[in-house]
Amino acid sequence: MTSARRTGKSRRRKPAPFGKLPLSVTNRDGKTTIRQLADRRIIRLGEVRGKTVAYVELYTSKQDSHSLNIRFTDKTRLALAISPGFTIKAQYYKVEGLGDPQVLKRWPEIKSE
């Protein structure tokens, strides 16, 4: 076992050669991590890590008020407001190892009204 694993510290990566840009840029805001890549952005909301979900609600209306609310068992919620003009294709799946995901359930498309 290497000393990095024993102490819990991560190894430093070698810097990118001069003149080459990194593949992604990572920023942190508290426990939230934002990874910016060339054509997409990935945001991980670390504040909710380890919380147990009680239920998930999707709210849509004709007045362009849409949101996704996640309620946790500790009575906290994560609310995500969604702008008009969206389609959600929801599926619940399980990933084991490096194989393809096994879809456990698919729901019909949800379109904004």
Secondary structure as the mmCIF struct_conf table of DSSP 4:
data_model
#
loop_
_struct_conf.conf_type_id
_struct_conf.id
_struct_conf.beg_label_comp_id
_struct_conf.beg_label_asym_id
_struct_conf.beg_label_seq_id
_struct_conf.end_label_comp_id
_struct_conf.end_label_asym_id
_struct_conf.end_label_seq_id
HELX_RH_AL_P HELX_RH_AL_P1 SER A 3 THR A 7
TURN_TY1_P TURN_TY1_P1 GLY A 8 GLY A 8
HELX_LH_PP_P HELX_LH_PP_P1 LYS A 9 PRO A 17
TURN_TY1_P TURN_TY1_P2 PHE A 18 GLY A 19
BEND BEND1 LEU A 23 LEU A 23
STRN STRN1 VAL A 25 ASP A 29
TURN_TY1_P TURN_TY1_P3 GLY A 30 LYS A 31
STRN STRN2 THR A 32 GLN A 36
BEND BEND2 ALA A 38 ASP A 39
STRN STRN3 ARG A 41 LEU A 45
HELX_RH_3T_P HELX_RH_3T_P1 GLY A 46 VAL A 48
TURN_TY1_P TURN_TY1_P4 ARG A 49 GLY A 50
HELX_LH_PP_P HELX_LH_PP_P2 LYS A 51 THR A 52
STRN STRN4 VAL A 53 TYR A 59
TURN_TY1_P TURN_TY1_P5 LYS A 62 GLN A 63
BEND BEND3 ASP A 64 ASP A 64
STRN STRN5 HIS A 66 PHE A 72
TURN_TY1_P TURN_TY1_P6 THR A 73 ASP A 74
BEND BEND4 LYS A 75 LYS A 75
STRN STRN6 ARG A 77 ILE A 82
BEND BEND5 PRO A 84 GLY A 85
STRN STRN7 THR A 87 ILE A 88
STRN STRN8 GLN A 91 LYS A 94
TURN_TY1_P TURN_TY1_P7 GLY A 97 LEU A 98
BEND BEND6 GLY A 99 GLY A 99
STRN STRN9 GLN A 102 ARG A 106
STRN STRN10 ILE A 110 LYS A 111
#
